[in-house]
Amino acid sequence: MRIAFFVNSIEGEHATYSTTHLALAALNRGHDICYLTPSDFVLRPDDTLAVCARRPAKDRYKKAETLFKDLQAKDAPVETLDVENLDVLFLRNDPSEDAAERPWAANVGVIFGRMAAERGVLVLNDPDGLARAQNKLYFQEFPQAVRPETLISKSIAEIRAFIESQPEGVVLKPLQGSGGKNVFKISSPKDSNLNQIFEAVSEEGYLIAQGFMPEAAEGDTRFFLMNGKPLQRDGKFAAFRRAPAKGEIRSNIHAGGSAQKIAVTDTMLRIAEMVRPKLVRDGMFLVGLDIVGDKLLEINVFTPGGLNNLSQMYETDFTQTVLEAIEQKVAINGAYEKRLTNRELSTM
């Protein structure tokens, strides 16, 4: 099986990223892997779609660091392939990272992912589903029972009124964005720096104001779902607590948060079950739920990270379960004359 991992850039990847560990697991299971970036697609006059694929120098690696180093080498092998020679295109880019500096690149994965799917490639997550999730408005399509009270606006008057109605204050963040960038806790509409925060964040477009949940001060839970169900291996759930650094409200790992073991609760499982039907309909193969108390803060459908942390914490390689599921999907597809999309496969 040949799997292509689509990322924002080779330079922007890291040895600890989930994508690297998925690629390592795929290689060591005997599959071919390659990496694609937004500039690597070619649509030819005869309507064939080709890709300029960067490949690792070796067929097997013991360490993610070595694989990562070889992929980033200037002399890494590059091969031009007809996209129909790919079995799987795994879309692992974050559109928000390209929105400001390279707006042309932000939607490339979705656009060419659709074309690859039309040519029989299994595309994960489903590009039509990802097109709906280009910003955090997608979150508002899930059941209200799992969402904190939320206002979306560019009006500071509306935001001030909403803050006034929230006894615990609000978290303010841009509608576009990820990774905890420009996330602020506002306690009162009279906060002296509200105008400055508003000006800084509103430059990125619409704002989201969410009622602050006191439990968030202790961090959140990243809970992986695969095919709409909790990701498990060897009786263990793929879930961990992200605790914020001292003086921070953000629990993102690259914002200084730490990863800790956590026991999955009935509340978490109930939330997962409530969002499952829509995730399956939208063809979302691998997602990360960010849970605080009995609410969801976000659903990460583009680049849910943490598989490496999980493997270290629980001494369980969850990437193997992910690869097994992909292998099963490709095998099922091979039995059909017409290739099925992940949305169709997920509902079988």
QUINORCOR-V837555 format. One record per pair of residues at least 12 apart in sequence whose C-alpha atoms are under 8 Angstrom apart, sorted by the first residue. I is the first residue (numbers start at 0). J is the second residue. D is the distance in Angstrom with one decimal. If there is no record, write none. Layout:
BEGIN
I J D
I J D
END
This chain:
BEGIN
0 30 5.2
0 31 6.2
0 85 7.8
0 86 6.0
0 87 7.9
0 326 7.9
1 30 5.9
1 31 4.6
1 32 5.6
1 33 7.8
1 84 7.7
1 85 5.4
1 86 5.3
1 87 6.5
2 25 8.0
2 30 7.4
2 31 6.3
2 32 4.9
2 33 6.5
2 85 6.3
2 86 6.1
2 87 4.7
2 88 6.0
2 89 7.1
3 32 5.7
3 33 4.8
3 34 5.4
3 35 6.6
3 52 7.8
3 85 7.0
3 87 6.2
3 88 4.9
3 89 6.1
4 18 7.5
4 22 7.7
4 32 7.5
4 33 6.3
4 34 4.8
4 35 6.0
4 88 6.1
4 89 4.9
4 90 6.2
4 91 6.5
5 34 5.9
5 35 4.6
5 36 5.7
5 37 7.8
5 88 7.1
5 89 6.0
5 90 4.9
5 91 5.4
5 92 6.2
5 108 7.2
6 34 7.3
6 35 6.3
6 36 5.3
6 37 7.6
6 90 7.0
6 91 5.3
6 92 4.3
6 93 7.6
7 36 5.7
7 37 6.6
7 91 8.0
7 92 5.1
7 93 6.7
7 94 7.9
7 96 7.7
7 97 7.5
8 36 5.5
8 37 7.7
9 34 7.7
9 36 7.3
9 70 7.5
9 71 6.3
10 71 6.6
13 67 6.9
14 63 5.6
14 64 5.1
14 66 7.9
14 67 5.4
15 63 7.4
15 64 7.9
15 307 6.4
16 304 6.7
16 305 7.5
16 306 7.9
16 307 7.0
17 303 7.8
17 304 5.4
17 305 6.2
17 306 5.3
17 307 6.0
18 91 7.1
19 63 6.5
19 66 7.9
19 67 6.9
20 63 6.3
20 306 7.7
20 307 6.8
20 318 7.1
21 318 5.7
21 322 7.6
23 59 7.9
23 60 6.9
23 62 7.9
23 63 6.3
23 66 7.2
24 318 6.5
24 319 6.5
24 322 7.5
25 322 6.6
26 58 6.3
26 59 5.8
26 60 7.6
27 58 7.7
27 59 5.5
27 60 7.0
29 58 7.8
31 58 7.5
32 54 6.6
32 55 7.7
33 52 5.7
33 53 5.4
33 54 4.6
33 55 7.1
34 52 5.7
34 53 5.1
34 54 6.5
35 50 7.5
35 51 7.0
35 52 5.6
35 53 6.7
37 104 5.6
37 107 5.8
37 108 6.9
38 104 7.8
39 51 5.0
39 52 7.1
40 111 7.5
47 81 7.1
48 81 6.0
48 82 5.7
48 83 7.9
48 114 7.8
48 115 7.5
49 79 6.7
49 80 5.4
49 81 4.3
49 82 5.1
50 79 5.6
50 80 5.4
50 81 6.4
50 82 6.2
51 77 6.4
51 78 5.7
51 79 4.4
51 80 6.5
52 77 5.4
52 78 5.2
52 79 6.0
52 80 7.1
53 70 7.2
53 75 6.7
53 76 5.8
53 77 4.4
53 78 6.5
54 70 6.7
54 75 6.5
54 76 5.4
54 77 6.1
54 78 7.5
55 69 5.9
55 70 5.3
55 75 6.4
55 76 6.7
56 69 6.4
56 70 7.7
56 75 6.4
56 76 6.6
82 115 6.5
82 118 7.7
82 120 7.6
83 115 7.4
83 118 6.2
83 119 6.7
83 120 6.5
85 120 6.3
86 120 5.4
86 121 6.2
86 329 7.1
87 120 5.7
87 121 4.7
87 122 5.8
87 123 7.4
87 329 7.9
88 112 7.4
88 115 7.9
88 120 6.7
88 121 6.2
88 122 4.7
88 123 6.3
89 122 5.9
89 123 4.8
89 124 6.8
90 108 6.5
90 112 7.8
90 122 7.2
90 123 5.9
90 124 6.3
90 301 7.2
91 301 5.8
91 302 5.2
92 108 7.5
92 301 6.3
92 302 6.3
93 105 7.7
93 301 5.9
93 302 6.3
94 106 6.6
94 133 7.2
95 175 6.3
95 176 5.1
95 177 6.7
96 176 7.5
108 126 7.5
109 126 4.8
109 127 7.1
109 129 6.8
109 130 6.2
110 126 7.5
112 126 5.7
113 126 5.7
113 127 7.1
116 340 6.9
119 337 7.7
119 338 5.3
119 339 7.6
120 338 7.6
121 329 7.4
121 338 7.9
121 339 7.5
121 340 6.1
121 341 6.7
122 340 7.2
122 341 6.9
123 282 7.8
123 283 7.3
123 284 6.2
123 285 7.9
123 341 6.9
124 282 6.2
124 283 5.0
124 284 5.4
124 285 6.9
124 300 7.5
124 301 7.6
124 341 7.5
125 281 6.9
125 282 4.9
125 283 6.1
125 284 7.6
125 340 7.4
125 341 6.1
125 342 6.8
127 281 7.3
128 281 4.6
128 282 6.1
128 283 6.8
129 281 7.9
129 283 7.9
129 300 7.3
129 301 7.4
132 300 7.6
133 175 7.9
134 174 6.1
134 175 5.2
134 176 7.4
135 174 5.5
135 175 6.5
135 297 7.9
136 174 7.2
138 297 6.8
138 298 6.7
141 274 6.4
141 277 7.4
142 273 7.2
142 274 7.2
144 294 7.7
145 270 6.6
145 273 7.9
145 293 6.9
145 294 4.7
145 295 5.6
146 294 5.5
146 295 5.5
146 296 7.0
147 209 6.4
147 210 6.2
147 294 6.1
147 295 7.1
147 296 7.2
148 209 5.8
148 210 5.4
149 207 6.9
149 208 5.7
149 209 4.5
149 210 6.4
150 207 5.8
150 208 5.1
150 209 6.5
151 174 7.8
151 205 6.7
151 206 5.6
151 207 4.6
151 208 6.4
152 205 5.6
152 206 5.5
152 207 6.8
153 201 6.7
153 204 7.3
153 205 5.1
153 206 5.9
155 197 7.2
158 208 7.0
159 188 5.1
160 188 7.6
161 208 7.8
162 185 7.7
162 186 7.6
162 187 6.2
162 188 5.7
162 210 7.9
163 187 6.6
163 188 6.1
165 210 6.0
165 211 7.7
167 186 6.6
167 210 7.1
167 211 5.7
167 212 7.0
167 213 7.2
168 184 7.3
168 185 5.6
168 186 4.2
168 187 6.0
168 210 6.3
168 211 5.5
169 184 5.9
169 185 5.3
169 186 6.5
169 208 6.0
169 209 5.3
169 210 4.5
169 211 4.5
170 182 6.9
170 183 5.6
170 184 4.5
170 185 6.1
170 207 7.9
170 208 5.6
170 209 5.2
170 210 6.5
170 211 5.8
171 183 5.2
171 184 6.3
171 185 7.1
171 206 6.9
171 207 5.7
171 208 4.6
171 209 6.6
172 200 6.8
172 206 5.8
172 207 5.3
172 208 6.7
173 200 6.0
173 201 7.0
173 203 6.4
173 204 6.8
173 205 6.1
173 206 4.6
173 207 5.9
174 203 8.0
174 204 6.9
174 205 5.4
174 206 5.2
174 207 5.7
175 203 7.1
175 204 7.4
175 205 7.8
178 251 6.3
178 253 7.6
178 254 7.7
179 249 6.1
179 250 7.9
179 251 6.2
179 254 7.1
181 200 6.3
182 249 7.3
183 196 7.8
183 248 7.6
184 211 7.8
184 248 7.1
212 291 7.6
214 291 6.4
214 292 6.4
215 248 7.6
215 291 6.0
215 292 8.0
216 243 7.6
216 248 6.3
217 242 6.1
217 243 7.0
218 240 6.8
218 241 5.4
218 242 4.3
218 243 5.6
218 248 7.9
218 249 7.7
218 250 5.6
218 291 7.4
219 240 5.7
219 241 5.4
219 242 6.7
219 250 6.8
219 289 6.2
219 290 5.5
219 291 5.1
220 238 6.8
220 239 5.6
220 240 4.4
220 241 5.9
220 261 7.9
220 288 7.6
220 289 5.5
220 290 5.0
220 291 6.6
221 238 5.5
221 239 5.5
221 240 6.3
221 241 7.0
221 287 6.1
221 288 5.6
221 289 4.8
221 290 6.6
222 237 6.2
222 238 4.4
222 239 6.8
222 287 5.5
222 288 5.0
222 289 6.5
222 290 7.5
223 237 5.6
223 238 6.2
223 285 7.2
223 286 5.8
223 287 4.5
223 288 6.2
224 271 7.7
224 284 7.8
224 285 5.9
224 286 5.4
224 287 6.3
224 288 7.5
225 283 7.9
225 284 5.3
225 285 4.7
225 286 6.6
225 321 7.6
226 278 7.7
226 279 6.3
226 282 7.9
226 283 6.7
226 284 4.7
226 285 6.6
226 345 6.1
227 271 7.7
227 272 7.9
227 274 7.8
227 275 4.6
227 276 7.2
227 278 5.8
227 279 5.6
227 283 7.3
227 284 7.1
227 285 8.0
228 271 7.1
228 272 7.5
228 275 6.8
229 268 7.8
229 271 7.2
230 317 7.8
230 320 7.9
231 317 7.2
231 320 7.6
232 315 7.0
232 316 7.7
232 317 6.2
232 320 6.6
233 315 7.4
235 313 7.8
235 315 8.0
236 263 7.1
237 306 7.8
237 309 6.5
237 317 7.1
238 260 7.6
238 261 6.8
238 262 7.9
238 263 7.1
238 309 7.2
239 258 6.3
239 259 5.7
239 260 5.1
239 261 5.3
239 309 7.0
240 257 8.0
240 258 5.7
240 259 5.0
240 260 6.1
240 261 5.8
241 256 6.0
241 257 5.5
241 258 4.9
241 259 6.5
242 256 5.3
242 257 5.2
242 258 6.5
242 259 7.4
243 255 6.7
243 256 4.3
243 257 6.6
244 256 5.2
244 257 7.2
258 308 6.9
259 312 7.5
260 312 6.6
260 313 7.8
266 293 6.2
267 290 7.4
267 293 7.3
270 293 7.5
270 294 7.6
270 295 7.8
279 342 6.5
279 345 6.1
279 346 6.8
280 342 6.0
280 345 7.9
280 346 7.6
281 342 6.2
282 340 7.9
282 341 5.3
282 342 4.0
282 343 7.7
282 345 6.8
283 300 6.9
283 341 7.8
283 342 7.6
284 341 7.3
284 345 7.9
285 300 6.9
285 303 7.6
286 298 7.0
286 299 5.6
286 300 4.7
286 301 7.5
286 302 7.9
286 303 5.9
287 299 5.0
287 300 6.7
287 303 5.2
287 304 7.6
306 318 7.0
328 344 6.9
END
